[in-house]
Amino acid sequence: MQSLSPVSKQISLALADSNPLVLGAMSEIFDRDSRFSLVATTSSAEGFLGAVMRVPVELGIIDWRIPALGGQKLIEVLRDQPNAPRLIVYGDDQNGELPRKSMIAGAAGFVARSTSVEKLVDTCLAVASGQMVFPFLDVRELQTDPIHQLTRREKSLLEALARGLTNRDLAGDFGISANTVKFHLSNLYEKLGVHSRAQAIAWFYSHQQAGDAGVARLAFTAQK
């Protein structure tokens, strides 16, 4: 008996671009591609945030210069949210800096506007499968210290852990649920390359004792 092939699940997608012509063209491309389900289009960062918070999607394609927050701030805000979409920056890259900035901010991919439509679609498929897709970057120029990869909330959590706060204390101080605390701690441990609260605290103090400027900035930021 011949088995039927499973129907592939569509990739849910939201678009944000300040250029109405680009937004319209991308909307048409993904509307016609049966592999994608276009959930929302918007011309502002605030509109994108509202859309993906109401209806979570797997992927987001954003303009780096999206008003009013801008692409970098939009990525950083979404990094703090559970079930946030994986983000692809679609932008002009005249000086070669934008892919690096996008990666550091936390994007999962970058596609230059000068490349083909096929490249944009292929990048979306790759990112949806769990890959990170960027043009060639000299990784020596990227900040490799884990401190630079932490969100503001993760920095605050690490400083609070070092002060001996329990998960219950953290939930109360940050106004979030115990499950959300566990989610953020899990992300924090992964970025630091540790496996427990004790190891995270040891990491904090070992860097502090070494005079790590990043930890000094971390503590300052957490107290703001």
C-alpha positions in Angstrom: 0.0 0.0 0.0 1.4 3.4 -1.0 1.7 5.9 1.7 0.7 9.5 1.2 3.3 12.3 1.7 2.6 14.5 4.6 1.4 18.0 3.8 4.1 20.5 4.6 3.1 23.1 7.1 3.1 26.7 5.9 5.6 29.1 7.4 3.8 32.0 9.1 5.3 35.4 8.2 5.0 39.1 8.9 6.5 41.9 6.9 7.5 45.4 8.0 8.9 48.0 5.5 8.7 51.7 5.4 8.7 51.7 1.5 5.2 51.0 0.3 6.5 49.8 -3.1 8.8 47.3 -1.4 6.1 46.2 1.0 3.6 45.7 -1.8 6.1 43.7 -3.9 7.1 41.4 -1.0 3.4 40.9 0.0 2.7 39.7 -3.5 5.7 37.4 -3.6 4.8 35.6 -0.4 1.0 35.6 -1.0 1.6 33.6 -4.2 4.0 31.2 -2.6 2.1 28.3 -1.0 5.0 27.5 1.4 4.2 30.7 3.3 1.2 32.1 5.2 1.4 35.9 5.2 -0.2 37.0 8.4 0.5 40.7 8.6 2.1 43.6 6.8 3.0 47.0 8.3 5.0 50.1 7.6 6.1 50.8 11.2 8.0 49.0 14.0 5.1 49.6 16.4 2.7 48.1 13.9 4.9 45.0 13.6 5.2 44.6 17.3 1.4 44.8 17.8 0.8 42.3 15.0 3.2 39.6 16.2 2.2 40.0 19.8 -1.4 39.4 18.9 -0.8 36.6 16.4 2.7 35.0 16.9 4.5 34.1 13.6 7.6 32.1 12.8 9.4 34.6 10.7 9.6 38.4 10.3 11.2 40.4 7.5 12.0 43.9 8.6 13.5 47.1 7.2 16.5 48.2 9.2 15.3 51.8 9.0 11.7 51.0 9.9 10.1 53.9 11.8 10.0 54.9 14.5 12.1 52.5 16.6 14.4 51.3 13.9 15.4 47.8 13.1 18.0 47.4 15.8 15.7 48.5 18.6 12.9 46.4 17.2 15.1 43.2 17.2 16.3 44.0 20.8 12.8 44.5 22.1 11.6 41.2 20.5 14.6 39.3 22.0 13.0 39.7 25.4 9.7 38.2 24.3 8.8 34.5 24.4 7.7 33.0 21.1 9.2 35.9 19.2 9.6 35.4 15.4 13.1 34.8 13.9 13.9 38.0 12.2 15.5 38.7 8.8 16.8 42.2 8.0 16.1 43.2 4.4 18.0 46.4 3.8 20.5 48.5 1.8 24.1 47.5 2.5 26.2 50.2 0.9 29.1 50.1 3.4 29.0 46.4 4.3 28.3 47.1 8.0 24.6 46.2 8.1 24.9 42.4 8.2 27.3 42.7 11.2 25.0 45.1 13.0 22.0 42.8 12.3 23.8 39.7 13.7 25.0 41.5 16.8 21.4 42.8 17.5 20.1 39.3 17.3 18.7 38.8 13.8 18.7 35.4 12.3 19.5 36.5 8.8 20.3 39.4 6.4 19.4 39.9 2.7 20.5 42.9 0.7 17.8 44.6 -1.3 20.1 44.4 -4.3 19.9 40.6 -4.4 17.3 38.5 -6.2 13.8 37.6 -5.0 14.9 34.0 -5.0 17.6 34.8 -2.5 15.1 36.4 -0.2 12.8 33.4 -0.4 15.7 30.9 0.0 16.9 32.8 3.1 13.4 32.6 4.6 13.2 28.9 4.1 16.7 28.4 5.6 16.0 30.6 8.7 12.6 28.8 9.2 14.5 25.5 9.3 16.7 26.8 12.1 19.7 28.2 10.2 21.3 31.6 10.5 22.0 33.2 7.1 24.4 36.1 6.6 26.8 37.1 3.8 30.5 36.6 4.6 31.6 38.3 7.8 35.0 38.4 9.5 33.9 37.0 12.8 37.0 38.4 14.4 35.3 41.8 14.2 32.2 40.7 16.1 32.0 41.0 19.8 32.5 37.5 21.2 32.1 38.2 24.9 28.8 36.7 26.0 28.0 39.9 27.9 27.4 41.6 24.5 24.8 39.0 23.6 22.6 39.5 26.7 19.4 41.4 26.6 18.8 44.2 29.2 16.6 41.8 31.1 19.1 39.0 31.1 21.8 41.4 32.4 19.5 42.4 35.2 18.7 38.8 36.0 22.3 37.9 36.1 23.1 40.7 38.5 20.0 39.7 40.6 21.2 36.1 40.7 24.6 37.3 42.0 22.7 39.0 44.9 21.2 35.7 45.9 17.6 36.3 44.7 15.4 33.2 44.3 13.1 32.5 41.3 10.2 33.7 43.5 12.0 36.9 44.3 12.9 37.4 40.6 9.2 36.9 39.6 8.1 39.5 42.1 10.9 42.0 41.3 10.4 41.8 37.5 6.6 41.5 37.6 6.6 38.2 35.6 5.5 34.6 36.2 7.7 31.9 37.6 7.6 30.1 34.2 8.8 33.3 32.5 11.6 33.6 34.9 12.7 30.0 34.1 12.4 30.8 30.3 14.8 33.8 30.7 17.2 32.0 32.9 17.4 29.1 30.4 18.3 31.6 27.7 20.8 33.3 30.0 22.5 30.0 30.8 22.8 29.1 27.2 24.4 32.4 26.2 26.9 32.2 29.1 27.7 28.5 28.3 26.7 27.4 31.8 24.2 24.8 33.1 23.1 26.1 36.5 22.4 29.0 38.7 25.6 28.4 40.7 27.7 28.3 37.5 26.1 31.6 36.3 26.9 33.3 39.6 30.5 31.9 39.4 30.7 33.3 35.9 29.6 36.7 37.1 32.1 36.9 39.9 35.0 35.5 38.0 34.6 38.1 35.3 34.1 40.8 37.9 37.3 39.8 39.8 39.1 39.8 36.5 38.2 43.5 36.1 35.9 42.7 33.1 34.6 46.1 31.8 31.5 44.3 30.4 30.4 43.1 33.8 31.0 46.6 35.3 28.7 47.9 32.6 26.3 45.1 33.2 25.8 46.0 36.9 25.4 49.7 36.0 22.8 48.8 33.4 20.9 46.5 35.7 20.5 49.2 38.3 19.1 51.8 35.9 
